[in-house]
Each structure stands twice: as structure tokens, then as C-alpha cells.
Amino acid sequence: MQTNKPVVLVTGASSGIGEAIANKLVTEGYKVYGTSRRGASSGQYPFPMLALDVTDDASVAAAIEQLLQKEGRIDVLVNNAGFGIAPVAAEESSIEQAKVLFDTNFLGVVRMTHAVVPQMRRQGSGRIINMSSILGVVPMPYAALYVASKHAVEGLTKTAALEGAAHGVRVNAVAPGPVETGMLDRFAGSPDNKAGLLAVVPAQRAASADEIAQTIVFVASNQSPYLTGQSIAVDGGFTTQ
């Protein structure tokens, strides 16, 4: 059933930051669809969950078609799905490992963008929010592949924002610093602490998933043209532009 509420799709919404984002958008009055590679049972989440693998062209196309059949539009896409590999030096990562990570963290964003932009152009409006990282702006030792993938997301975001502006399609990145998630716990528990991997973590309080979600709501609801193309940093409880 189609709704008058803004329609949002959040990838990687089965847990962690993605689930927090989807839940927050629901409470703010958006019609939210989440995605995971396996979908979800009815009633498991307070929002419908679509089966979608961002590394699979056919899966992406099928999920977007299903959403448009249900709602007739898509107003906001949150590209949240992704993962990290650390601690590992740049020369220690195999080419296969690099391909797998980029296929999700970068090409997954590209696939999703390809899938929704034609509809947003027809509507004359839309917002794409890409989950980046502070590591998409600055480097950190022993996380080379993850850092490179987020640098690529930053570049894509800024360029897509320029291309979409004439069609009413706004594109942004949200760039968290340390976040209170299982990934941060695994970094902290690493035996390879001599590498300096954790040097940026003790310097500031980690942001919570809820703080990331609140920033996504801020970006999704802000229609200022000056916000388009910006990377919004989320750093231990405050948001900067």
C-alpha cells in the first residue's frame, strides 16, 4: 500500500548501525524498508525487510523493483551495508580480499545508486546518504583496504552530488569516527596493538549507533542546497559539517 510518508530504504539494516538508523527513521515518521542478504521474518522488525545483496546486480534490481511496486517512489536511500578488515598491513591483504571488500563497500554503493537515481530523476527529488567514515578523510595504519574503500565512497559522493543537483537529487556522506559497535570491540581486543591501530580511539569518546542514526535523520530531512555534497562528521556525540 502506497503512503504519503517519505519512503526510505536502508541497506544492511538487520543489526548495528543500520538497524538503529531504520528504527530512528520509523519514529520520525518515515516509511522505512530495511535490507539484509537473507531478508527477515514478518514482525521481526518494526519495518519491512527486503532481501538484498549489494554485491549482486540481479538482487539489487529485484529489491528496488519490489519497493517501487509497493510504494511507487523512493525518497531516501541510506547506503549503510559494509564491513572492515583490520588489523592488516596493505601488503598483507590478498587481491581476492581487496575485491571482496570493495565489492561491498564501494561497488555496493555504486549498484544501489544506479538502481535508484532513474526513479529519483523522474520524481524530480531524492536523497542518497552514503555511510563513509572519518577514515575516508584521513588514513590510519593497518586498515588500508577499509580506508581506501571509504576514500572511494567520499569521491563518489561529491561527484554524484554535482551530477544530481540539476535533477533534484541530493547526495551526502556521513562519516563517523569510532562507534560503539562489535567492530570497535574486536579492534580493541587485537593482540597487534603495537601497530598504532588504536591511537585514534582513546583520544575521544566513541559515538553510539543512536547518534549516527540521529545524524542520518538530520541529513534526510534537511533540504538546504548548501548541505548537498557535504560529508557530515559524527564525532563522539556532536555533529560537524
C-alpha positions in Angstrom: 0.0 0.0 0.0 1.4 3.4 -1.0 1.8 6.0 1.6 2.2 9.8 1.8 5.1 9.4 4.1 8.6 9.8 2.7 9.9 6.4 1.6 13.3 5.3 2.8 15.5 2.3 2.0 18.3 1.4 4.5 20.8 -1.3 3.4 22.4 -3.5 6.0 19.5 -2.9 8.5 19.4 -6.3 10.2 21.7 -5.2 13.1 24.1 -2.5 14.4 24.1 1.0 12.9 21.8 0.1 10.1 19.1 -1.2 12.4 19.4 1.9 14.6 19.1 4.1 11.6 16.0 2.3 10.4 14.3 2.4 13.8 15.0 6.1 14.3 13.6 7.0 10.9 10.4 5.0 11.7 10.0 7.0 14.9 10.5 10.2 12.9 7.6 9.4 10.6 9.3 7.9 7.6 8.1 4.8 5.7 11.1 2.6 6.1 12.3 -0.5 4.3 15.4 -2.3 5.5 17.5 -4.8 3.7 19.7 -7.8 4.5 21.1 -10.5 2.4 18.6 -13.1 3.8 15.6 -10.8 4.4 13.7 -11.3 7.7 10.6 -13.0 9.1 7.5 -10.9 9.3 7.2 -9.0 12.6 10.9 -9.4 13.4 11.5 -5.6 12.9 9.2 -2.6 13.2 9.8 -2.1 9.4 9.5 -4.4 6.4 12.8 -6.1 5.5 13.7 -6.9 1.8 16.2 -9.5 0.8 19.0 -7.6 -1.0 22.7 -8.5 -1.6 24.5 -5.3 -2.6 27.2 -7.4 -4.4 24.6 -8.9 -6.7 23.3 -6.9 -9.6 20.1 -9.0 -10.0 19.4 -8.9 -6.3 19.7 -5.1 -6.2 17.4 -4.7 -9.2 14.8 -7.1 -7.8 14.6 -5.4 -4.4 14.3 -1.9 -5.9 11.6 -3.1 -8.3 9.7 -4.7 -5.4 9.9 -1.5 -3.4 8.7 0.7 -6.3 5.8 -1.7 -6.9 4.8 -1.3 -3.3 5.3 2.4 -2.9 5.7 4.0 -6.4 8.6 6.1 -5.2 11.8 6.2 -3.2 12.7 9.4 -1.4 15.8 8.5 0.6 18.4 5.8 0.1 20.8 5.1 3.0 23.8 3.1 1.8 24.9 1.5 5.1 25.9 -2.0 4.2 29.7 -2.6 4.6 32.4 -4.2 6.6 36.1 -3.7 7.6 39.3 -5.7 7.6 41.8 -4.9 10.3 44.5 -5.0 11.7 46.3 -5.9 8.5 49.1 -4.1 6.6 48.5 -3.1 3.0 50.9 -5.6 1.6 49.4 -8.4 3.7 46.0 -8.2 2.0 45.4 -10.5 -0.9 43.9 -9.3 -4.2 40.9 -11.5 -3.6 40.3 -10.0 -0.1 40.6 -6.5 -1.7 38.0 -7.4 -4.3 35.5 -8.8 -1.8 35.8 -5.7 0.4 35.4 -3.2 -2.5 32.6 -5.2 -4.0 30.6 -4.4 -0.8 31.8 -1.1 0.5 32.2 0.7 -2.8 30.6 -1.2 -5.7 27.6 -1.9 -3.5 27.1 1.9 -3.2 27.5 2.2 -7.0 25.0 -0.5 -7.7 22.4 1.0 -5.3 22.9 4.4 -6.8 22.5 3.1 -10.3 19.2 1.4 -9.2 17.5 4.4 -7.5 18.7 7.5 -9.4 16.5 7.0 -12.5 13.4 6.9 -10.3 14.6 10.0 -8.3 15.1 11.9 -11.5 11.6 11.0 -12.7 10.3 12.3 -9.3 12.5 15.4 -9.5 13.7 14.8 -6.0 15.5 12.3 -3.8 18.3 12.0 -1.2 21.2 9.5 -1.2 23.2 9.2 2.1 26.3 7.1 1.9 27.9 5.7 5.1 31.5 6.8 4.9 34.0 7.0 7.8 36.4 9.5 9.3 38.9 7.1 7.7 37.5 8.2 4.3 39.1 11.5 5.0 42.3 10.7 6.9 44.5 7.5 6.8 45.1 5.0 9.6 47.8 2.3 9.7 46.8 -1.3 9.3 43.4 -0.7 7.8 44.5 0.1 4.3 41.7 -1.6 2.4 38.9 -0.2 4.5 40.4 3.3 4.4 40.7 3.1 0.6 37.1 1.9 0.2 35.8 4.8 2.2 38.0 7.3 0.3 36.3 6.0 -2.8 32.9 6.5 -1.3 33.8 10.1 -0.4 34.9 10.7 -4.0 31.8 9.1 -5.5 29.5 11.1 -3.1 31.0 14.5 -4.1 30.8 13.8 -7.8 27.3 12.3 -7.7 26.1 15.4 -5.8 27.3 17.6 -8.7 25.6 15.4 -11.3 22.3 15.0 -9.4 21.9 18.7 -8.4 20.1 19.6 -11.7 17.6 16.8 -11.2 16.8 17.5 -7.5 18.8 14.5 -6.3 20.9 15.4 -3.3 23.9 13.2 -2.2 25.7 13.2 1.1 28.1 11.1 3.1 28.0 10.6 6.9 31.5 10.0 8.3 31.6 8.5 11.8 34.7 8.3 14.0 34.9 5.5 16.5 31.5 3.9 17.0 30.3 1.7 19.9 29.8 -1.5 17.9 31.1 -5.0 17.9 33.7 -4.0 15.3 35.3 -1.5 17.7 35.4 -4.2 20.4 37.3 -6.5 18.0 39.8 -3.8 17.2 40.4 -3.2 20.9 40.9 -6.8 21.5 43.5 -7.2 18.8 46.9 -8.6 20.0 48.6 -6.3 17.4 48.4 -3.1 19.4 52.0 -2.0 18.6 50.8 -1.0 15.1 49.1 2.1 16.4 45.7 1.0 15.2 44.0 2.2 18.3 45.8 5.5 18.5 42.7 7.5 17.4 40.3 5.6 19.7 41.3 6.6 23.2 41.5 10.3 22.1 37.7 10.7 22.2 34.5 9.1 23.3 33.1 6.8 20.7 29.7 7.8 19.2 26.8 5.5 19.7 24.7 3.9 16.9 21.8 6.2 18.0 23.9 9.3 17.5 24.7 8.1 14.0 21.0 7.5 13.4 20.1 11.0 14.6 22.6 12.4 12.1 21.0 10.4 9.3 17.7 11.9 10.2 19.2 15.4 10.2 20.6 14.9 6.7 17.5 13.2 5.3 15.2 16.0 6.5 17.4 18.9 5.6 16.7 20.5 2.2 19.4 23.2 2.3 21.3 23.2 -1.1 24.4 24.0 0.9 24.3 20.6 2.5 24.4 18.7 -0.8 27.7 17.0 -1.4 29.0 17.6 2.1 30.5 14.9 4.3 29.0 15.1 7.8 31.3 14.0 10.6 29.9 12.3 13.7 32.4 12.6 16.5 31.7 11.4 20.0 28.3 13.0 20.5 28.4 16.0 18.2 27.9 16.7 14.5 30.0 18.9 12.4 29.8 19.9 8.8 
